[in-house]
Amino acid sequence: MTLSAGQVTALRNLSLKKAGKTVDWIKIADARALTDLGLAERSQEGWDITPEGEAALATLDAQPEPPAEP
């Protein structure tokens, strides 16, 4: 599964939110895409990361950073 940079940022923010941290705004389009993929779910407080989202984030964080684009 390939996520856009915005989706990865949103997933990280949702993880931080779950940990009780204050996070920046999450773009609705990114959150909806994560929901469609089963990595997030809608709640009364906005969006929440799912166990599948946490697993995907752990996989992403274990991979080396791709080279920066010119």
Secondary structure, 3 states (H helix, E strand, C coil): CCCCHHHHHHHHHHHHHHCCCCCCCCCHHHHHHHHHCCCEEEECCEEEECHHHHHHHHHHHHCCCCCCCC
